[in-house]
């Protein structure tokens, strides 16, 4: 560990001082250094990844990343910026942040989730506190839904217990077995605790192709009307998505509040 190397380096540079110290005293001193290193979170987080390395998420930096990296997604950028920065600045949210990203493959759903993860954890998608599930890869067999359900609930519970600000990304939600969606729902509501664990600071991001056709239709209608893409408002998408995506049997049914979730065009 870097701190240990630094401590040993000091000792090596002072051989005369070391000779004057009894082995037991020297051992206690090193133990004290290590104890202080482990018990002091801010110091520990300088050398190892911690839960929420960026506790004060920078709205300015998130906006900069969205503007410079995510193109053609004016609605997505606005909603992600407001939702994520507002949620992360709330010390006591009433429920987890849930984002639902819809659109064809290549529209930027995965890339948007990557930007979110990188602005919360330095490791981004590689962080120990960011968990990616791909429906067709991790839950391929309908006959094993019961097993997947138990494993998924245990995984979410265990990771949120270790880090309240855990991020869970579910890709290909339109291909997710309905039973698995039911397993996730209890973690998304206004519960202070579920089996002794609070999920109110967690973030759930769902990526889906559901509703992509309707999104394309709306964008095409605007183009045919001679309107700019940037003139499309969130309200123009809400009805289309509520019909084609959220009522799909393999998608989460959403409350009115959830209609404010992010949609990619």
Secondary structure, DSSP 8 states (H G I E B T S, - for coil): -HHHHHHHHHHHT-HHHHHTS-HHHHHHHHHHHHHHHHH-HHHHTTTS--S-S-SS--HHHHHHHHHHH--S-HHHHHHHHHHHHHHHT-TT-SS-EEEEEE-STTSSHHHHHHHHHHHH-TTGGGSTTEEEEEHHHHS--GGGHHHHHHHHHHHHHHHHHH-TT-EEEEE-GGGS-HHHHHHHHGGGSS-S-BTTB--TT-EEEEEE-TTHHHHHHHHHHHHHTT--GGG--HHHHHHHHHHHTTTSTTS----GGGGGS----
